[in-house]
């Protein structure tokens, strides 16, 4: 594991973007696993700048996102599909047909979970997985639990996650209570993992996750066993 502490969010975003850019340059057909939330926004902005400057080509890249809220359609501005289009896909030369976010509005969510796992398998797995971390230690929406979930599944969001994400909604009551999330297996099988976290409120959970015991009650702690994980942290 490489744990890099930087001074500013700008530096974090630059470093994370350069790791992703290296991945895409060395393998133009890369499968990127992507995250939403506030942590990767700066990284996505840097990637879009590189693309605009003609230094990075996404035309052959495929992406799979970690998660989606149950019940939010793609055109809902709080959905993760909307977030990805706005923060990255609309700003780079990726073929949107090659981007996937779980469908949180599928009539049969169990089948949707199976379909998503099969899709990741058919792609041959993930080359680089970008992650954030929740204040409760979640990765994707794999919340603290008695076991590590392997595949894509439906979760009930932890009250701390609902509280943390209420900042994006009109009120906490508007945050969906359920989500569809990729499980831990494709994340652990990703050839590279890159976790970005900023803010003093993430410090304690990062210590627990990366220097404490490996336990499903701190979901990100499983990443201690990942063969190629980089963590970038900035306090600001
Ligand atoms: C979102 C996701 C979550 C976030 C985490 C941190 O796709 O996978 O695990 O990465 O909730 O969110 P922020 O970055 O908003 O603090």
Boltz pocket constraint, residues with backbone or C-beta under 6 A from the ligand:
constraints:
  - pocket:
      binder: B
      contacts: [[A, 34], [A, 35], [A, 36], [A, 37], [A, 38], [A, 39], [A, 40], [A, 66], [A, 67], [A, 131], [A, 132], [A, 133], [A, 134], [A, 135], [A, 138], [A, 139], [A, 140], [A, 141], [A, 196]]
      max_distance: 6.0
